[in-house]
Every structure is written in structure tokens, then in C-alpha cells.
Amino acid sequence: MALVTITKASHLTGLTRQTVYRHIKQGKVSAITQNDGTRKIDTSELIRVYGEIKDVTVTTSKAPKTVTIGVNVELLEYKIEQLEKQLKDSEARERRSLDNQDKLLDTIQSQSLALEHVKRPSIVERLFNKKG
């Protein structure tokens, strides 16, 4: 996922910067120190520790509003992947089922034709066990 600053991490989690720094110091959250000395946190780490993360956006210029949108892209991508797999499995089962249905219908039809060609004895033949 993406690396974000401590300030951005605090916005995404709804926590103060001081709380995020304290969690880093306590080892609850892993942070990466970059070559320029800035500390960043991977958003997947934020999701792991805090669950759902939020993105705060200002929408209008007259009366500023904040809109909170729950973002958990990693979870959504995983769910999409699982649903696509289930769909492929379901389609394969459906194809097999249709093939089996076609085979059974062919068997029924051939057996029906075979039964039509069998000469059944008449009542007289059955009563007297005679042929012709």
C-alpha cells in the first residue's frame, strides 16, 4: 500500500499525532524512517492496527464541510478476488451440470427408442404363452 506521514496517519485514523507517536514508541505501530529522516507509516499497517481508516476531505468553499469516507482498499480487493474465484468455480460447476444433463437426456432418449422397437407379446400370447 502507500506510505503516509505521521500527520496524514493521524488524519486517517482519527487519532492525534501525539497518540500515533506514542503507539510507535510503544511498538503498537511500525514506522519507517526514510533517508531524509522523516518517519512514515504504511497504510496497511494502519489498517492492521486500527481497522478501517478514513480520508477527510473539504468539499465546499463557502461553508467548509468534512466528509469522512471509510477506506479499506486492501480488504475490498481481497473480497473482490474471492468473489471472482467463487464466480469461476460456480461457472465451472454449471458447465459440468449442463454436460451431465445433456448426457442423461441422450441416455433417456436412446433408451426410449430402444423400448419402442421391442415387440411386446399380445394378450393371447401372454395368456397361452404362445408365440404368433
Short mmCIF file of the C-alpha atoms (twelve columns), coordinates in Angstrom:
data_MODEL
# 
_entry.id   MODEL 
# 
loop_
_atom_site.group_PDB 
_atom_site.id 
_atom_site.type_symbol 
_atom_site.label_atom_id 
_atom_site.label_alt_id 
_atom_site.label_comp_id 
_atom_site.label_asym_id 
_atom_site.label_seq_id 
_atom_site.Cartn_x 
_atom_site.Cartn_y 
_atom_site.Cartn_z 
_atom_site.pdbx_PDB_model_num 
ATOM 1   C CA . MET A 1   0.000   0.000   0.000   1 
ATOM 2   C CA . ALA A 2   1.109   3.638   0.413   1 
ATOM 3   C CA . LEU A 3   3.439   5.283   2.893   1 
ATOM 4   C CA . VAL A 4   1.974   8.284   4.701   1 
ATOM 5   C CA . THR A 5   3.372   10.864  7.098   1 
ATOM 6   C CA . ILE A 6   2.552   10.784  10.791  1 
ATOM 7   C CA . THR A 7   0.228   13.772  10.286  1 
ATOM 8   C CA . LYS A 8   -1.631  12.012  7.462   1 
ATOM 9   C CA . ALA A 9   -1.758  8.820   9.565   1 
ATOM 10  C CA . SER A 10  -3.374  10.755  12.405  1 
ATOM 11  C CA . HIS A 11  -5.984  12.144  9.979   1 
ATOM 12  C CA . LEU A 12  -6.669  8.694   8.529   1 
ATOM 13  C CA . THR A 13  -7.096  7.073   11.939  1 
ATOM 14  C CA . GLY A 14  -8.840  9.950   13.694  1 
ATOM 15  C CA . LEU A 15  -6.142  9.988   16.386  1 
ATOM 16  C CA . THR A 16  -3.878  12.845  17.420  1 
ATOM 17  C CA . ARG A 17  -0.289  12.976  16.177  1 
ATOM 18  C CA . GLN A 18  0.894   12.539  19.770  1 
ATOM 19  C CA . THR A 19  -1.114  9.311   20.096  1 
ATOM 20  C CA . VAL A 20  0.347   7.965   16.850  1 
ATOM 21  C CA . TYR A 21  3.875   8.840   18.019  1 
ATOM 22  C CA . ARG A 22  3.171   7.157   21.393  1 
ATOM 23  C CA . HIS A 23  1.920   3.992   19.634  1 
ATOM 24  C CA . ILE A 24  5.080   3.946   17.515  1 
ATOM 25  C CA . LYS A 25  7.232   4.295   20.636  1 
ATOM 26  C CA . GLN A 26  5.252   1.515   22.398  1 
ATOM 27  C CA . GLY A 27  5.693   -0.757  19.362  1 
ATOM 28  C CA . LYS A 28  1.975   -0.981  18.529  1 
ATOM 29  C CA . VAL A 29  2.585   0.544   15.090  1 
ATOM 30  C CA . SER A 30  5.612   0.060   12.843  1 
ATOM 31  C CA . ALA A 31  7.045   3.190   11.256  1 
ATOM 32  C CA . ILE A 32  9.739   3.541   8.618   1 
ATOM 33  C CA . THR A 33  12.410  6.198   8.888   1 
ATOM 34  C CA . GLN A 34  13.384  7.362   5.416   1 
ATOM 35  C CA . ASN A 35  16.809  8.602   4.260   1 
ATOM 36  C CA . ASP A 36  15.807  12.239  4.823   1 
ATOM 37  C CA . GLY A 37  14.849  11.435  8.438   1 
ATOM 38  C CA . THR A 38  11.073  11.604  8.009   1 
ATOM 39  C CA . ARG A 39  9.016   8.855   9.559   1 
ATOM 40  C CA . LYS A 40  6.248   7.248   7.554   1 
ATOM 41  C CA . ILE A 41  3.723   4.525   8.155   1 
ATOM 42  C CA . ASP A 42  2.360   2.108   5.589   1 
ATOM 43  C CA . THR A 43  -1.426  2.378   5.287   1 
ATOM 44  C CA . SER A 44  -1.713  -1.424  5.521   1 
ATOM 45  C CA . GLU A 45  -0.074  -1.124  8.959   1 
ATOM 46  C CA . LEU A 46  -2.685  1.460   9.959   1 
ATOM 47  C CA . ILE A 47  -5.445  -0.890  8.815   1 
ATOM 48  C CA . ARG A 48  -3.862  -3.798  10.703  1 
ATOM 49  C CA . VAL A 49  -3.661  -1.846  13.958  1 
ATOM 50  C CA . TYR A 50  -6.675  0.487   13.811  1 
ATOM 51  C CA . GLY A 51  -9.024  -1.275  11.408  1 
ATOM 52  C CA . GLU A 52  -10.857 0.943   8.961   1 
ATOM 53  C CA . ILE A 53  -9.091  4.173   8.005   1 
ATOM 54  C CA . LYS A 54  -10.782 7.376   6.880   1 
ATOM 55  C CA . ASP A 55  -9.950  10.077  4.391   1 
ATOM 56  C CA . VAL A 56  -11.039 13.588  5.395   1 
ATOM 57  C CA . THR A 57  -11.823 15.968  2.518   1 
ATOM 58  C CA . VAL A 58  -13.053 19.575  2.379   1 
ATOM 59  C CA . THR A 59  -15.884 19.780  -0.166  1 
ATOM 60  C CA . THR A 60  -17.160 23.387  -0.489  1 
ATOM 61  C CA . SER A 61  -15.559 26.822  -0.291  1 
ATOM 62  C CA . LYS A 62  -18.488 28.790  1.237   1 
ATOM 63  C CA . ALA A 63  -19.200 26.558  4.216   1 
ATOM 64  C CA . PRO A 64  -16.337 24.109  4.699   1 
ATOM 65  C CA . LYS A 65  -17.510 20.591  5.462   1 
ATOM 66  C CA . THR A 66  -15.604 17.471  6.200   1 
ATOM 67  C CA . VAL A 67  -16.708 14.257  4.629   1 
ATOM 68  C CA . THR A 68  -15.471 11.028  6.140   1 
ATOM 69  C CA . ILE A 69  -15.203 8.129   3.753   1 
ATOM 70  C CA . GLY A 70  -14.280 4.713   5.108   1 
ATOM 71  C CA . VAL A 71  -11.448 3.261   3.067   1 
ATOM 72  C CA . ASN A 72  -10.193 -0.237  3.376   1 
ATOM 73  C CA . VAL A 73  -8.902  -0.930  -0.109  1 
ATOM 74  C CA . GLU A 74  -6.910  -3.994  0.855   1 
ATOM 75  C CA . LEU A 75  -9.972  -5.701  2.327   1 
ATOM 76  C CA . LEU A 76  -12.131 -4.764  -0.669  1 
ATOM 77  C CA . GLU A 77  -9.512  -6.079  -3.118  1 
ATOM 78  C CA . TYR A 78  -9.359  -9.358  -1.187  1 
ATOM 79  C CA . LYS A 79  -13.152 -9.674  -1.217  1 
ATOM 80  C CA . ILE A 80  -13.283 -8.974  -4.964  1 
ATOM 81  C CA . GLU A 81  -10.613 -11.613 -5.559  1 
ATOM 82  C CA . GLN A 82  -12.566 -14.163 -3.506  1 
ATOM 83  C CA . LEU A 83  -15.825 -13.333 -5.298  1 
ATOM 84  C CA . GLU A 84  -14.150 -13.704 -8.701  1 
ATOM 85  C CA . LYS A 85  -12.820 -17.100 -7.629  1 
ATOM 86  C CA . GLN A 86  -16.273 -18.169 -6.420  1 
ATOM 87  C CA . LEU A 87  -17.788 -16.991 -9.705  1 
ATOM 88  C CA . LYS A 88  -15.298 -19.039 -11.756 1 
ATOM 89  C CA . ASP A 89  -15.955 -22.115 -9.593  1 
ATOM 90  C CA . SER A 90  -19.703 -21.630 -9.944  1 
ATOM 91  C CA . GLU A 91  -19.452 -21.255 -13.724 1 
ATOM 92  C CA . ALA A 92  -17.371 -24.449 -13.930 1 
ATOM 93  C CA . ARG A 93  -19.933 -26.343 -11.825 1 
ATOM 94  C CA . GLU A 94  -22.730 -25.046 -14.036 1 
ATOM 95  C CA . ARG A 95  -20.919 -26.215 -17.196 1 
ATOM 96  C CA . ARG A 96  -20.380 -29.671 -15.672 1 
ATOM 97  C CA . SER A 97  -24.009 -29.822 -14.601 1 
ATOM 98  C CA . LEU A 98  -25.219 -28.891 -18.092 1 
ATOM 99  C CA . ASP A 99  -22.924 -31.516 -19.632 1 
ATOM 100 C CA . ASN A 100 -24.276 -34.156 -17.247 1 
ATOM 101 C CA . GLN A 101 -27.825 -33.082 -18.020 1 
ATOM 102 C CA . ASP A 102 -27.162 -33.429 -21.771 1 
ATOM 103 C CA . LYS A 103 -25.681 -36.910 -21.250 1 
ATOM 104 C CA . LEU A 104 -28.674 -38.011 -19.175 1 
ATOM 105 C CA . LEU A 105 -31.125 -36.696 -21.772 1 
ATOM 106 C CA . ASP A 106 -29.238 -38.557 -24.513 1 
ATOM 107 C CA . THR A 107 -29.350 -41.761 -22.439 1 
ATOM 108 C CA . ILE A 108 -33.085 -41.381 -21.794 1 
ATOM 109 C CA . GLN A 109 -33.757 -40.734 -25.467 1 
ATOM 110 C CA . SER A 110 -31.733 -43.747 -26.636 1 
ATOM 111 C CA . GLN A 111 -33.400 -45.998 -24.038 1 
ATOM 112 C CA . SER A 112 -36.834 -44.742 -25.114 1 
ATOM 113 C CA . LEU A 113 -36.058 -45.534 -28.739 1 
ATOM 114 C CA . ALA A 114 -34.824 -48.987 -27.759 1 
ATOM 115 C CA . LEU A 115 -38.038 -49.668 -25.844 1 
ATOM 116 C CA . GLU A 116 -40.192 -48.589 -28.783 1 
ATOM 117 C CA . HIS A 117 -38.568 -51.216 -31.008 1 
ATOM 118 C CA . VAL A 118 -39.121 -54.106 -28.633 1 
ATOM 119 C CA . LYS A 119 -42.143 -56.129 -29.745 1 
ATOM 120 C CA . ARG A 120 -44.491 -56.750 -26.867 1 
ATOM 121 C CA . PRO A 121 -46.425 -60.035 -26.854 1 
ATOM 122 C CA . SER A 122 -50.163 -59.844 -27.375 1 
ATOM 123 C CA . ILE A 123 -52.650 -60.773 -24.661 1 
ATOM 124 C CA . VAL A 124 -53.253 -64.169 -26.291 1 
ATOM 125 C CA . GLU A 125 -49.526 -64.845 -26.412 1 
ATOM 126 C CA . ARG A 126 -49.151 -63.849 -22.792 1 
ATOM 127 C CA . LEU A 127 -52.159 -65.918 -21.662 1 
ATOM 128 C CA . PHE A 128 -51.224 -69.077 -23.502 1 
ATOM 129 C CA . ASN A 129 -47.513 -68.471 -23.538 1 
ATOM 130 C CA . LYS A 130 -47.614 -68.900 -27.286 1 
ATOM 131 C CA . LYS A 131 -45.798 -67.048 -29.980 1 
ATOM 132 C CA . GLY A 132 -47.535 -65.820 -33.092 1 
# 
